[in-house]
Amino acid sequence: MIRILCLHLAENQASYRYRVEQFLPYWKEYGIDMQPLRITSKSYPEKLSIALRSGEYDYVWLQRKPLSPLFTSIIARNTNLIYDYDDALYAVESYRKTKPKPTQPGSKQTIQRLNMVLKCSSLVFAGSHALSEYASRFNPENTFIIPTAYQKLLEPPSPKATDETVTIGWIGNTGNLYFLSKIDEAAFAIQSRFPDSRFSVMSGKAPEGLKTKWEFVKWSKEGESAWLDSIDIGIMPLEDDEWSRGKCAFKLLQYMAHGKPVVASRVGANIDAVIHGNSGFLAASEKEWEAAFETLVSNPEERLRMGEKSLEHFLSTYEREQVQQRMATILHEHYKQHAYNR
């Protein structure tokens, strides 16, 4: 049994829920014993104690948060360090209008810590091609792409009746509401031309300053699945910048798991998640967004067909079991080759 201590972010963070928590009940099936421990709530002496005792485990799995150089170096000397990340911490967030604070993505401190942990890691699990390319500058032999996963539904999603109002949906945190402005003209044009179309957003607050009328549903863990069932089309607009190119297309996985066709910006991991013209559409301009919306809103048979293909692609590539099996294989191969010799 491979013993792993996982140092992670706060439990309410999506990064923790979908890159750590959802796998925990199943690791022993793969010969792995993983113990989660929240690192962000610990004092300096507590972190130092954890680092000094890290040799009690075969691996320490550091999830997203790069630690200080001291803690990183102690852990890397004592055991095998795994670094897992799903955001472009080396880039400034698309929506940030001020200089990032030292602990925020794109700051000098964050980049220095990130680069060090990448160099010191025995394994790097990167959530997208862009993140993998960045990590490979520092650790080319031990970097692997591990997409963010999502648990398949207990029962297959049922297609919605085709004569109902067509709902286009977006789900995400409040910071990412910024990206809705990138498709506002296209969405407003569709809303004006197709009175039976509606736009629904599930988030911490309603979007502001947009021409498009968005119906707001406050996010809750309990209500998320029902909301995903209720929409007909799922969307993920992004900026074509360094921050967005590092994103892991998680919204799309949520829509796909519920059998929804998707429309997404032709950026980063979206390009892999969307089979253009088959499971949905990739768009690089307002004109392309409007055309994709029009095709799906006006053609119920095409919506249903693309939704089926979307679900198929999810199950073959992003479903929890598929992703966890890949991680387990990498871990066991590395353990056989390296861990015995420590």
N, C-alpha and C positions, 0 to 999 in steps of 0.2 A: 504493500500500500504506500503510495507516494503521499507524503505529508506536506501540506501547503498552508502557510499563513497568508491570508489575503487582507492587506491594508487598503481600506476603501474610503470613499467619500460618504457624505451623509446619506442616510437611508431614503430620504425623500427625493434624491436626485435620480433622474431618469437613467443617467449613465450607470449608476450603481444597480438600479432595478433590472436593467436589461443586459448588462455585461458581467454581473456577479450574481445577484440574488436569484434570478430565475433558474440558474444552473445548480444551486446549492443542494436541492433535494436529490439530485441524480448523480453526483460525482462518485459516490461509492460504487455505483454500478460499473464505473470505468477504472476501478482500482485506485481511486484518489480520495484522500481525506482532506477537505478544505475547511479551515477555520476562519471565518470572517471577523475582522476587528476594525472598527471605525477609527481612523487615524486623525481625522480633522478635529476631533474633540479633545485630543490629548495635549497635556502640557509638555514643555521641553524635557523635564526629567523623565516623564512617562515615555516619550518618544525615544529618548536615549536608552532607556531600559529595554524597550522592545527591540531596538537595533542590536544591542549587546546580546540579547537572547535569541537572535534570529537563527543562529546555528542549530537550534533544536529542531528546525524544519528542513526538509529537502529543498524547498523553494519558499521564497517570499514573493508574493504576487502583489505588486503595487498598482493600484487601479487609478489611473488618470493623474492624480496629484503628484507632481515631482517634489521629492523631499529636498532638504538642504544638502549641500555637498558632504557634510560630516556624516549624516545618517545614511545617505546613499553609499558612501564608501565603506562604512562599517558593515552594512548588510551584505554588500557585494563581496567583502572579504570572508564573511562568515558562512555564506550559503549561496545558492543560485538565485539571482534576482530576475523576476519576470516583470516587465513593464507593459501595461495595457492602456492604450489611449484611443479616444474616439473623437477628438476635436483638434483642430490645428492650433495648438497652444503657442506655436511660434509666430502666429499672425494676430493682428488686431481684429477684433470682431467687426463685422460689416457695419453694424449699426452704431458703433461707438463713436462719439463726437468729441471726446476728450482723451487726453493721454492716459493710457492704462496705468492703474496702480501696480505696485511691485508684484502682487499675487495674481494679477489678471493676465489673460492671454496677450501675447505680443509685447509684454514688458521685458526689459533687459534681464531682470532677475529670473522671470519664468523661463525665458529662452536659455539662460545659462544652466539652470537646474535641469531643464528638459534635456539639453544636449549631454549633460553629464550622465543622467540616468540611462539615456540611450546607449552611451559608450560602455557603461558598467554592466548592462543587463546580459544575462545568459540567453534570454529569449525576449523578443519584443513582439507583442500582438497589436497590430495596427488595424484600425477599423475601416480604412479605405486605401485606395491606391495612392492617393496624394500623401497620406500619413506614412504609408510604407516607403514611398520614395524619399521622404524627408528622413525617416529613421535609418534608412539604408546608407545615408551619408556617413553615419557614425557606427553602424553595426550591420554591415551588408550580409554577413553569413547567417545571422540569427533573427532576421526580421520576417514575420509572416503576416499575411493579410487575414484577419479574422473579422468578418462582417458582424455587425450587431445582429442579434437574433431575436426572434419573437416566437412565443408559444403558439402552436396551432390551436384552433378552436376545438372544443370537445365534440361539437357537432358541426358538420360542414355548413357554411352560410347558405341561406336560402335566397334565390334571386327575388328581387322585388317585382311587383306587378308593373307592367310597362306603361300603364295609363295614368300613373300618379305624377305629381309634381316632381320635377327633376331637381335634386339637391346636390350642389357642389360644396364639398366640405374641406376645411383646413383645421388641423389640430396642432397645438404647439404651445411653448411657453411665451410669456408676454414680450420678452426681448425679440423673439422671432416674428412678432406681428409686423415688424418693419418690412419684411419681404412682401407682404400683401400689396404694398404701394407699387411694387414693380409690375404688377399685372392689373392695376386698378382700371386703366382705360379699357383693356380687353374685357374684364369682368363686367364693367358698367355697360359696355356695348351689348353684351349678351343679355344682361338683365333688362335692358331697354327693348331689345328685339324679341325676346322670348319671355312673355309675362309669366309663364308657368315655371320658370326657373327660379331657384332661390339659392342664396349663398349662406352657409352656416359655418360659424367658427366656434371651436371649443378651446378655451384658454382661461387664463386668470383674469382677463379683463377684455372688454370689447375693443376692436380697432377704432382708431380715431382719424379724422381728417381725410377720409376716402369718399369718392363719389359713389362707389358701390355700397348698397345697403346690405350689411351683414347681420344676420340673426345670431345673437350671442347666446352661447350655452356655457355656463361656468364649468370649468374642468373639475371632475372628481374621479377618483380611482374607481368608484362604484358605478359611475355613469358612463365611463369611457366606452365600454363595449357596446352598449345600447346606442350610443351616438354614432359609432362607426357603422353599426348595422343600418342606421337610419339614412345615411347618405347614399348617393348613387355614383358619385365621382369624387376621388380624392386628389388633392393637389399639393405640390411642393415647389413654390417659386423660390429662387435664390438669386443672389448677385454672382456674377462671374468674377470672383476675386479669391485671394488665397485662403481666407477664412472659410468661404462656402465650398471651395474645392476639397477641403478636408472633411466636410460633413459626411455622415454615414447613411444617409437616405432613410433614416428610421421611420419618418412619417409614412413613407411609401410602403414599408413593410406592414405597418398597421392596416393601411387600406387594402393591401394585397391579401393579407391573411383573412380579411372579411369579404374577399371576392369582388373588390371594386376596381374598375378601370382607373388609371391614374394619368395625370398630366403633370409634368415636372420640367423644371429648367434643365437645359442640356449642360449640366455642370457636375463634375466630380463623380461621386458614387451613384448619382441618379442615372448616369449613362448605363451602368450595369444593371440597375434595378428595374429599368423600364425597357421592355422589348418594343421599340418604336413601331407603331402601326399594328402591333399584335396584342400587347397587354395594356397599351396606352399610347401616349404621345410625349415626345421630348420637344421642347420649344425654346427658341433662342431670341425671340422678339415678341412684342405685343401682338403683331399680326399673326404669328404662329400660335400664340396662346388663344387668340380669338377663334382661329380656324379649328383648333383642337376642341375647344368648348362647343362650337357650333356642330361639329360632327357628332359628338357624344350626346349633346342635348337633343338633337333632332332625330337621332337614330337609336331607338330602344333596343333593337336586335343587336346592333353593334356594341352597345354598352354591355349587354349580357355576355356576348361572345368574348369581349376583351376582359370582362371581369373573371370569366372562367380561366383564361390564359394567365391573368394576373395571379390568381390563386395557385395555379400549377407552378409558375415560376417561383413563387414564394416557398412552396412546399419542397421544391427540389434544391433550393439554394440557401434560404434564410431561416428555415424552421429550426427551432431550438435544438432538436436532436441531431440534425445535420451538422450544425456549427459546433456543438459540444463534442461530437465524435472526432471532428478535425482537431480540436484543441487537445483532446485526450491522446490522440495518435502522436501529435508533436511532442507532448510532454513525456510519454513513455519512451519514444525514440531518443529524446535528449537525455532522459534519466539513464537509460542503458549505456549511452556513449560517454556521459560526463559525470553524473552525480555519484556513481560508485567510487570515483577517483578522488573525491574531495577529502 
